[in-house]
């Protein structure tokens, strides 16, 4: 269900900072029309830390409504309080999500045993398929391959979004876990090597801007057509880089605003990019 290219959706806001539901619906439809395989609302790219619980569930609900069963919805449901994550996960399930993407607890820095018990508790409480999200650069916590092997034994923990940036670790994970355990790249620029090692796809930031090319890149790599995948990557590489000249999702939202897709509105503590970066982002946005 969650193979291929999925989009880590941005959350659009109106000028007054409120949720822009109409634009969100348009963005979901655009993703589906351009061939994306699944949608991931309310992750880091969706500014989930600044969404109220009501807004979080509303974003998931709208995404489910607009997808209308055409593509699956993998709703973000993570945090550093296991009890609250379980409650959020249940609400996402009630909103119609097909699965959950659950980032490692941040700030309180659990041990590997703490990570295991955290995810085990979520999996026991909520029957939805769960994909773990390992992104040490944001959370200070890494899901080590040996811990993933243990977690893969839990029936409804079905995969991991690997954004460690450590290709050696990703290779170990793919080697050690069962073949049907999904390993998804969490970095656009590392998609080809992850799939070449046996990974199953990508959860992408850049597919917010260009869902069609990103879907084609992943499909080509998964079919073993690496010449085509590399060709697409060369066309997209500057956009990959631009999307991380400042903290994600600052650049991607500014880029989408330059493309006429949404208003360039952020919630503090995120702010618009520097003037220098605005120009670079806008130049690349208009070229795509």
Beta strands, then each sheet from edge to edge (+ up, - down):
strand 1: 4-8
strand 2: 38-40
strand 3: 72-76
strand 4: 99-103
strand 5: 129-134
strand 6: 157-162
strand 7: 182-185
strand 8: 201-204
sheet 1: 1+ 2+ 3+ 4+ 5+ 6+ 7+ 8+ 1+
end
